[in-house]
Amino acid sequence: MRHMRQRYGQHFLVNERVIEQIIQSARRLQTKAMVEIGPGKGALTFALIKAGFTHFKAAEIDPEMISFLKQNLPPQAGVEILEGDFSLLPPKSLPAQETLFVGNLPYAAAADILDKALSFPYFSAAVFMFQKEQANRIQAKEGGEFYGPLSVLSQARAKISLLCNVGKGSFNPPPKVESAVLIFEKLPQPFIEPQDWPRFKKLVQAAFLHRRKTIYNSLLLCGFDKEKVSAALAASGIVPQTRAERISLSAYKQLAACLHG
């Protein structure tokens, strides 16, 4: 493989054991369509093709990587390259059917990419690699060091489990931090109904916006009505002096319902 410049802060996965674990998970979660995000030099892409995956889409932002993939991916595999930032791709460019997402996500854009994947109407499952600390935030429970809006908004949309931890030496060039692969699976029933999601998301983000404040003060500072907040907290059984990181996922759901009931 010819030398290619590192752009966009990429760290290319080269650990075959980790790649195989991702492929095994993809097999278990296999759906009608698949989208790989950030294929880069194609280490996972070629392995997926070798494992029998064909006619999937791959979203890549780096023009040099796009050129390389177009020249080297076997035409019979039917891989369609989506050129550009996945977070900005129009929904119509993605499959209009049950979809599995896979990818070694760029650290800086990982949260936005995850949000778009989980929000996709045809989302079925995902196998994503993150910076270890970000993976901890996604999985964190209330009261934990890493618990925050990313925890709540991710867990409200998917069942999340750890596939494996990934060391620095699994990449070229090696990053400065450890990584982890997480599996996301669509919930059997929506935890938050789609029509209620914007209000739920607004509430959660407001709750954590002023971390040193109580939930009561934080919501007021974000423009929520004082009387409605007091009534909703009481109806939800949440003490007004509670801080956002101490409130569970189910309690946030109840608080949102009471605020807008």
LODRENMI-177066 format. One record per atom (N, C-alpha, C): x, y, z; residue in one letter. Coordinates in pm, whole numbers, padded with zeros to 5 digits, always signed. Layout:
<rs>
XYZA/...
</rs>
This chain:
<rs>
+00086-00119+00000M/+00000+00000+00000M/+00090+00124+00000M/+00063+00214-00094R/+00149+00331-00104R/+00129+00422+00016R/+00228+00504+00043H/+00221+00596+00157H/+00115+00704+00130H/+00036+00731+00234M/-00064+00837+00225M/-00049+00928+00346M/-00069+01056+00322R/-00056+01152+00431R/-00170+01135+00531R/-00139+01158+00658Q/-00244+01158+00760Q/-00311+01294+00761Q/-00440+01296+00739R/-00517+01420+00742R/-00636+01401+00834R/-00697+01509+00873Y/-00817+01505+00957Y/-00793+01431+01088Y/-00669+01420+01133G/-00639+01358+01262G/-00666+01209+01267G/-00658+01141+01153Q/-00689+00999+01152Q/-00585+00916+01224Q/-00633+00810+01287H/-00548+00705+01343H/-00605+00576+01286H/-00529+00512+01197F/-00583+00399+01121F/-00570+00268+01199F/-00680+00198+01211L/-00684+00071+01283L/-00607-00036+01206L/-00513-00103+01274V/-00433-00207+01209V/-00437-00340+01286V/-00501-00343+01401N/-00506-00463+01483N/-00610-00560+01425N/-00562-00672+01369E/-00652-00766+01303E/-00747-00834+01400E/-00705-00852+01525R/-00792-00916+01624R/-00913-00827+01653R/-00889-00698+01666V/-00998-00604+01690V/-01090-00598+01569V/-01031-00594+01450I/-01111-00594+01327I/-01201-00716+01321I/-01147-00833+01357E/-01226-00956+01355E/-01341-00950+01456E/-01317-00891+01572Q/-01424-00878+01672Q/-01536-00788+01619Q/-01500-00682+01550I/-01600-00593+01491I/-01681-00668+01386I/-01613-00747+01303I/-01680-00822+01198I/-01775-00927+01257I/-01732-00994+01362Q/-01819-01093+01426Q/-01946-01026+01480Q/-01930-00908+01537S/-02047-00835+01587S/-02136-00791+01472S/-02075-00747+01362A/-02153-00706+01245A/-02233-00824+01190A/-02174-00942+01191R/-02245-01063+01146R/-02369-01087+01234R/-02350-01075+01364R/-02461-01101+01458R/-02572-00998+01441R/-02533-00874+01411L/-02629-00765+01403L/-02676-00737+01260L/-02631-00817+01166Q/-02650-00789+01024Q/-02795-00755+00990Q/-02813-00649+00913T/-02945-00603+00872T/-02950-00594+00720T/-03054-00532+00668K/-03072-00522+00524K/-02967-00433+00459K/-02917-00334+00535A/-02820-00239+00479A/-02712-00210+00582A/-02596-00165+00533M/-02486-00130+00622M/-02417-00004+00572M/-02373+00079+00666V/-02296+00199+00634V/-02170+00199+00720V/-02054+00203+00656E/-01929+00219+00730E/-01894+00367+00732E/-01853+00417+00847I/-01818+00557+00862I/-01669+00571+00884I/-01603+00650+00800G/-01460+00672+00812G/-01375+00552+00776G/-01390+00495+00657P/-01312+00377+00621P/-01162+00401+00610P/-01121+00526+00582G/-00979+00556+00574G/-00908+00473+00468G/-00806+00401+00509K/-00731+00316+00416K/-00801+00184+00387K/-00914+00161+00452G/-00993+00043+00419G/-00961-00083+00496G/-00890-00074+00608A/-00856-00195+00683A/-00982-00274+00719A/-01082-00205+00773L/-01208-00271+00807L/-01290-00300+00682L/-01287-00209+00587T/-01365-00225+00464T/-01327-00353+00389T/-01198-00372+00368F/-01152-00492+00297F/-01183-00619+00376F/-01173-00609+00508A/-01204-00725+00593A/-01353-00759+00587A/-01437-00657+00583L/-01580-00680+00570L/-01613-00749+00438L/-01549-00702+00332I/-01571-00763+00200I/-01525-00908+00201I/-01408-00933+00259K/-01356-01070+00268K/-01449-01160+00348K/-01517-01100+00446A/-01609-01177+00530A/-01745-01198+00464A/-01764-01142+00345G/-01887-01165+00271G/-01985-01049+00267G/-01949-00936+00326F/-02036-00819+00321F/-02018-00749+00187F/-02126-00721+00118T/-02119-00653-00012T/-02231-00549-00022T/-02219-00464-00123H/-02321-00364-00155H/-02360-00280-00033H/-02257-00231+00037F/-02283-00139+00146F/-02226-00002+00112F/-02258+00098+00192K/-02210+00233+00170K/-02097+00263+00268K/-02003+00349+00227A/-01892+00389+00312A/-01874+00539+00301A/-01887+00609+00413A/-01878+00756+00414A/-01737+00798+00453A/-01671+00874+00366E/-01533+00917+00389E/-01518+01064+00354E/-01448+01138+00440I/-01432+01283+00422I/-01303+01321+00349I/-01200+01237+00357D/-01067+01270+00304D/-01058+01236+00155D/-01038+01338+00067P/-01031+01313-00078P/-00925+01210-00117P/-00811+01210-00046E/-00705+01116-00080E/-00748+00973-00049E/-00816+00954+00065M/-00866+00821+00100M/-00976+00778+00003M/-01060+00872-00037I/-01167+00842-00133I/-01107+00790-00263I/-01004+00860-00311S/-00938+00821-00435S/-00878+00681-00422S/-00812+00656-00308F/-00751+00525-00286F/-00856+00414-00285F/-00965+00437-00215L/-01070+00335-00205L/-01132+00307-00341L/-01158+00412-00416K/-01219+00393-00548K/-01128+00313-00641K/-00998+00330-00624Q/-00902+00260-00709Q/-00880+00115-00665Q/-00901+00088-00537N/-00859-00043-00485N/-00970-00135-00438N/-01089-00082-00412L/-01198-00170-00371L/-01244-00253-00490L/-01266-00383-00471P/-01309-00468-00583P/-01448-00427-00632P/-01463-00401-00761P/-01592-00355-00815P/-01707-00451-00782P/-01679-00580-00780Q/-01785-00678-00755Q/-01842-00669-00614Q/-01770-00601-00523A/-01819-00586-00386A/-01932-00485-00378A/-01940-00397-00478G/-02050-00302-00484G/-02053-00201-00371G/-01935-00159-00324V/-01930-00060-00215V/-01947+00080-00274V/-02044+00154-00224E/-02068+00290-00270E/-02003+00389-00174E/-01914+00473-00226I/-01845+00573-00143I/-01931+00698-00133I/-01964+00735-00011L/-02033+00861+00015L/-01926+00965+00050L/-01910+01065-00035E/-01801+01161-00019E/-01845+01280+00067E/-01770+01301+00178G/-01798+01416+00263G/-01813+01378+00409G/-01841+01477+00489D/-01859+01462+00633D/-01990+01388+00659D/-01984+01274+00726F/-02105+01196+00753F/-02211+01279+00826F/-02167+01364+00918S/-02260+01444+00997S/-02341+01540+00909S/-02289+01573+00791L/-02355+01669+00703L/-02422+01603+00583L/-02411+01473+00570L/-02472+01404+00456L/-02624+01411+00466L/-02692+01438+00355P/-02839+01441+00357P/-02894+01301+00385P/-03001+01291+00463P/-03059+01159+00495P/-03090+01074+00372P/-03125+01141+00260K/-03161+01065+00140K/-03043+00989+00081K/-02919+01024+00122S/-02802+00953+00072S/-02780+00820+00146S/-02850+00803+00259L/-02838+00681+00339L/-02948+00582+00302L/-02930+00455+00336P/-03030+00354+00297P/-03167+00381+00359P/-03271+00358+00283A/-03408+00376+00334A/-03461+00242+00382A/-03379+00175+00460Q/-03418+00045+00518Q/-03332+00019+00641Q/-03369-00081+00716E/-03300-00117+00840E/-03149-00116+00819E/-03077-00037+00899T/-02935-00012+00872T/-02846-00039+00994T/-02733-00104+00967L/-02625-00124+01064L/-02513-00027+01030L/-02464+00045+01131F/-02351+00136+01113F/-02227+00075+01178F/-02112+00089+01113V/-01986+00044+01171V/-01881+00151+01145V/-01778+00156+01231G/-01670+00249+01201G/-01580+00281+01318G/-01458+00319+01284N/-01362+00374+01378N/-01378+00525+01369N/-01453+00583+01461L/-01494+00723+01448L/-01382+00820+01479L/-01371+00929+01401P/-01274+01034+01434P/-01311+01095+01569P/-01214+01106+01658Y/-01243+01147+01795Y/-01318+01279+01804Y/-01276+01378+01727A/-01334+01512+01739A/-01480+01516+01698A/-01520+01429+01604A/-01656+01433+01551A/-01743+01318+01599A/-01691+01235+01688A/-01759+01111+01727A/-01897+01135+01785A/-01911+01234+01873A/-02041+01259+01937A/-02146+01299+01834A/-02109+01384+01738D/-02203+01428+01635D/-02241+01312+01544D/-02145+01227+01511I/-02171+01112+01425I/-02264+01014+01496I/-02236+00988+01624L/-02321+00898+01701L/-02464+00952+01707L/-02478+01081+01732D/-02611+01141+01741D/-02687+01124+01610D/-02619+01145+01498K/-02687+01131+01369K/-02727+00987+01343K/-02639+00893+01377A/-02671+00751+01355A/-02790+00708+01441A/-02789+00746+01569L/-02897+00707+01659L/-03029+00776+01622L/-03020+00892+01558S/-03140+00966+01518S/-03195+00919+01384S/-03118+00841+01311F/-03158+00797+01177F/-03284+00709+01188F/-03388+00739+01112P/-03514+00665+01124P/-03501+00514+01104P/-03402+00472+01025Y/-03385+00329+00997Y/-03271+00268+01078Y/-03226+00337+01183F/-03120+00282+01268F/-03164+00149+01328F/-03076+00049+01316S/-03102-00082+01377S/-02995-00114+01481S/-02867-00089+01444A/-02756-00120+01535A/-02632-00047+01486A/-02530-00044+01572A/-02403+00018+01535A/-02290-00046+01614A/-02174-00054+01552V/-02051-00097+01618V/-01949+00014+01594V/-01923+00094+01696F/-01840+00213+01681F/-01723+00212+01778F/-01607+00261+01730M/-01492+00280+01816M/-01480+00426+01857M/-01453+00447+01987F/-01440+00581+02043F/-01312+00592+02124F/-01272+00715+02151Q/-01172+00740+02254Q/-01228+00682+02384Q/-01143+00619+02465K/-01188+00547+02585K/-01270+00637+02679K/-01226+00759+02700E/-01300+00847+02790E/-01439+00877+02738E/-01450+00894+02607Q/-01581+00920+02548Q/-01671+00797+02561Q/-01613+00679+02542A/-01689+00555+02561A/-01739+00545+02704A/-01657+00587+02799N/-01698+00587+02939N/-01816+00682+02961N/-01813+00796+02895R/-01922+00893+02909R/-02051+00837+02851R/-02041+00770+02740I/-02160+00714+02675I/-02227+00609+02764I/-02147+00528+02833Q/-02201+00418+02914Q/-02232+00454+03058Q/-02188+00572+03104A/-02195+00608+03246A/-02337+00608+03301A/-02348+00571+03429K/-02476+00575+03500K/-02475+00694+03596K/-02596+00730+03642E/-02608+00848+03729E/-02521+00835+03853E/-02462+00945+03891G/-02374+00947+04007G/-02230+00917+03975G/-02203+00867+03854G/-02067+00833+03815G/-01989+00953+03765G/-01859+00937+03761E/-01769+01046+03722E/-01798+01098+03582E/-01835+01009+03490F/-01848+01046+03350F/-01993+01074+03307F/-02087+01064+03398Y/-02229+01078+03363Y/-02260+01221+03319Y/-02329+01232+03204G/-02361+01364+03151G/-02464+01352+03040G/-02485+01460+02963P/-02586+01456+02857P/-02560+01348+02752P/-02432+01322+02721L/-02402+01218+02624L/-02449+01082+02675L/-02436+01058+02804S/-02482+00933+02864S/-02633+00919+02848S/-02706+01022+02891V/-02852+01017+02891V/-02907+01006+02749V/-02857+01091+02659L/-02913+01096+02523L/-02875+00974+02440L/-02766+00907+02475S/-02730+00782+02406S/-02812+00665+02459S/-02817+00652+02591Q/-02888+00540+02653Q/-03039+00547+02634Q/-03091+00666+02606A/-03234+00681+02581A/-03273+00628+02443A/-03173+00600+02359R/-03204+00558+02221R/-03151+00419+02185R/-03067+00360+02269A/-03010+00230+02232A/-02965+00151+02355A/-02966+00021+02340K/-02900-00066+02439K/-02752-00063+02405K/-02667-00033+02503I/-02524-00012+02478I/-02442-00114+02556I/-02346-00174+02489S/-02257-00270+02555S/-02115-00255+02504S/-02019-00293+02586L/-01877-00286+02549L/-01837-00411+02472L/-01780-00392+02353L/-01727-00506+02277L/-01585-00535+02321L/-01499-00433+02321C/-01360-00454+02362C/-01290-00321+02385C/-01187-00325+02466N/-01097-00211+02482N/-00984-00224+02381N/-00933-00112+02333V/-00833-00112+02225V/-00714-00027+02266V/-00595-00086+02265G/-00474-00016+02306G/-00422+00078+02198G/-00333+00166+02236K/-00275+00263+02145K/-00202+00197+02028K/-00138+00082+02056G/-00060+00014+01953G/-00143-00051+01844G/-00276-00043+01856S/-00365-00102+01755S/-00384-00010+01635S/-00320+00110+01641F/-00339+00209+01536F/-00205+00253+01476F/-00214+00306+01354N/-00100+00367+01289N/-00145+00502+01232N/-00087+00613+01280P/+00004+00624+01393P/-00069+00603+01525P/+00001+00565+01631P/-00065+00543+01760P/-00118+00673+01818P/-00242+00675+01867P/-00295+00796+01932P/-00236+00811+02072P/-00266+00920+02137K/-00215+00944+02272K/-00306+00882+02378K/-00422+00830+02336V/-00520+00780+02432V/-00563+00638+02394V/-00621+00569+02491E/-00679+00436+02468E/-00815+00453+02399E/-00864+00344+02342S/-00993+00346+02273S/-01080+00230+02322S/-01204+00229+02277A/-01296+00121+02310A/-01401+00109+02201A/-01445-00013+02176V/-01551-00039+02078V/-01680-00067+02152V/-01785+00007+02117L/-01916-00011+02179L/-02016-00063+02076L/-02111-00141+02124I/-02220-00191+02041I/-02349-00120+02082I/-02422-00071+01985F/-02551-00004+02008F/-02660-00085+01937F/-02765-00116+02009E/-02876-00191+01950E/-03007-00117+01974E/-03087-00108+01873K/-03216-00039+01881K/-03301-00099+01993K/-03364-00013+02071L/-03451-00059+02177L/-03577-00123+02118L/-03630-00228+02183P/-03751-00293+02132P/-03868-00196+02117P/-03878-00103+02212Q/-03979+00003+02208Q/-03909+00135+02237Q/-03949+00244+02173P/-03884+00373+02199P/-03896+00412+02346P/-03785+00452+02406F/-03787+00501+02544F/-03853+00639+02547F/-03822+00718+02445I/-03885+00848+02425I/-03948+00846+02285I/-04075+00878+02276E/-04141+00879+02146E/-04078+00987+02057E/-04066+00961+01927P/-04000+01056+01836P/-04053+01199+01846P/-04184+01214+01861Q/-04241+01349+01868Q/-04203+01420+01997Q/-04162+01345+02100D/-04124+01405+02228D/-03973+01426+02242D/-03896+01375+02144W/-03750+01379+02156W/-03693+01520+02164W/-03733+01616+02080P/-03673+01751+02088P/-03687+01813+02227P/-03802+01795+02290R/-03822+01852+02423R/-03740+01780+02529R/-03730+01647+02515F/-03649+01569+02608F/-03502+01609+02597F/-03453+01622+02475K/-03314+01660+02451K/-03286+01800+02507K/-03378+01893+02485K/-03362+02029+02536K/-03353+02029+02688K/-03437+01950+02752L/-03437+01941+02899L/-03303+01887+02950L/-03257+01777+02892V/-03133+01713+02937V/-03014+01808+02920V/-03005+01871+02804Q/-02894+01964+02780Q/-02898+02082+02877Q/-03019+02131+02906A/-03033+02244+03000A/-02993+02200+03142A/-03030+02079+03180A/-03000+02029+03314A/-02851+02027+03342A/-02773+01991+03239F/-02628+01977+03258F/-02549+02102+03220F/-02618+02204+03171L/-02547+02322+03121L/-02476+02397+03233L/-02534+02395+03352H/-02472+02462+03467H/-02444+02356+03573H/-02335+02283+03555R/-02308+02164+03637R/-02295+02195+03786R/-02253+02314+03821R/-02235+02348+03962R/-02366+02389+04029R/-02470+02404+03947K/-02599+02447+03999K/-02688+02326+04026K/-02793+02348+04105T/-02892+02244+04127T/-02977+02230+04000T/-03052+02121+03990I/-03139+02102+03874I/-03240+02216+03864I/-03290+02260+03977Y/-03388+02369+03981Y/-03328+02498+03923Y/-03214+02537+03972N/-03151+02661+03926N/-03103+02652+03782N/-03053+02536+03744S/-03004+02518+03608S/-03116+02535+03507S/-03232+02476+03535L/-03345+02487+03443L/-03397+02631+03437L/-03398+02698+03550L/-03442+02838+03550L/-03346+02925+03470L/-03217+02901+03485L/-03117+02979+03410L/-03129+02956+03260L/-03187+02843+03222C/-03204+02811+03079C/-03340+02855+03026C/-03414+02927+03108G/-03538+02987+03058G/-03666+02911+03086G/-03658+02801+03161F/-03779+02727+03195F/-03859+02806+03299F/-03991+02795+03292D/-04081+02866+03382D/-04065+02816+03526D/-04053+02910+03620K/-04028+02877+03760K/-04136+02789+03821K/-04263+02825+03799E/-04373+02748+03857E/-04383+02609+03796E/-04361+02600+03664K/-04367+02470+03598K/-04254+02380+03644K/-04135+02436+03663V/-04021+02357+03710V/-04048+02303+03851V/-04098+02389+03939S/-04128+02347+04076S/-04231+02236+04078S/-04335+02251+03999A/-04441+02151+03995A/-04391+02019+03935A/-04312+02029+03828A/-04262+01909+03761A/-04164+01831+03849A/-04078+01903+03921L/-03984+01837+04011L/-04060+01765+04123L/-04160+01830+04176A/-04240+01769+04283A/-04312+01645+04231A/-04371+01655+04113A/-04444+01542+04055A/-04351+01426+04020A/-04226+01458+03991S/-04129+01354+03954S/-04056+01296+04074S/-04079+01356+04189G/-04011+01308+04310G/-03864+01346+04315G/-03829+01453+04247I/-03690+01499+04244I/-03675+01619+04338I/-03585+01608+04432V/-03558+01719+04524V/-03494+01834+04445V/-03546+01957+04458P/-03495+02070+04378P/-03345+02094+04392P/-03287+02054+04507Q/-03143+02076+04530Q/-03055+01969+04464Q/-03118+01870+04399T/-03042+01764+04333T/-02965+01821+04214T/-02845+01770+04193R/-02766+01811+04076R/-02793+01716+03958R/-02772+01766+03839A/-02806+01693+03716A/-02745+01553+03711A/-02620+01540+03758E/-02550+01411+03747E/-02603+01305+03842E/-02697+01343+03930R/-02756+01249+04025R/-02894+01200+03981R/-02939+01246+03867I/-03073+01212+03820I/-03066+01102+03715I/-03144+00996+03733S/-03138+00880+03645S/-03207+00906+03511S/-03183+00818+03418L/-03245+00826+03286L/-03397+00824+03297L/-03451+00732+03377S/-03596+00722+03393S/-03654+00847+03460S/-03578+00906+03554A/-03624+01028+03620A/-03628+01145+03522A/-03533+01151+03429Y/-03535+01256+03327Y/-03657+01240+03237Y/-03690+01116+03206K/-03809+01092+03124K/-03934+01141+03196K/-03945+01109+03324Q/-04062+01151+03401Q/-04066+01303+03415Q/-03950+01364+03438L/-03944+01509+03451L/-03988+01578+03322L/-03944+01526+03210A/-03982+01584+03080A/-04133+01574+03059A/-04188+01459+03095A/-04333+01440+03080A/-04410+01535+03169A/-04362+01555+03291C/-04431+01645+03384C/-04419+01792+03344C/-04303+01827+03288L/-04282+01966+03245L/-04373+02004+03129L/-04400+01907+03044H/-04476+01937+02923H/-04612+01869+02922H/-04651+01812+03036G/-04779+01742+03043G/-04898+01837+03044G/
</rs>
